């Protein structure tokens, strides 16, 4: 399931974040890649040791995701990794790869869902689309600044070459309470049904049954 989250960040938040990133120290992005991904990664990445403000910016992205209802319903997050901030200049790209299954220094966080938060407006750069191979065919995503896309970490994906301008993005990974992408989609669909029923017929028996089914299905499928 590919989920678009519009306006995760407000325009003033995006302006402030990108302004701080403009003053940050960026290093070769290969420093945080391994295996096949390291061979195909050609971008720059904010060095949090040289740019202490990066820790605060990463926390701000995590907080925004934590407050976003659509993200919570679609992803069912258990653990959200601190985001990385990437910069792509003309000629840079991130070739086709799959994200690491286990993350963190001790490998204790399973990557179920990858999240890209777009920080540059589409008219600020050419190319740079996020290309995702899905069961329904290739998907290319290029969203307004402040919007995000969530997609299964198990998919092959890439960032197309940037041919003009600058592409800034924050990328993070989530361990979900639901390991299966199919289960996350099922719960998300049922959540949408319940929210609709709650709005149009809040007193109906069917609304209570939808809520009961949603809660009990989550209880059965969720990993603690």
Number of C-alpha atoms within 10 A of each C-alpha: 17 16 16 19 21 16 16 23 23 12 13 10 14 20 16 12 19 17 11 14 20 12 10 18 16 19 15 15 21 16 12 11 14 13 9 13 19 16 13 17 23 21 22 21 23 22 21 17 10 12 15 13 17 23 15 11 21 20 14 17 19 16 12 12 20 14 11 14 11 18 21 15 17 24 27 21 19 15 14 20 18 20 22 21 24 21 24 25 19 17 14 22 24 22 20 18 20 15 21 17 13 14 16 11 7 7 11 10 19 18 25 24 25 22 23 22 26 24 26 23 17 18 11 12 19 16 20 28 20 19 18 21 15 15 9 6 7 11 14 15 15 17 22 15 24 23 21 26 21 21 21 24 21 17 17 16 23 22 23 19 21 20 16 17 16 21 24 24 21 22 20 20 27 24 24 25 18 21 17 14 20 11 15 22 18 16 23 20 15 19 19 14 15 21 15 13 19 17 10 10 11 14 11 11 10 14 20 15 12 18 18 13 16 19 14 12 15 18 11 8 15 17 11 8
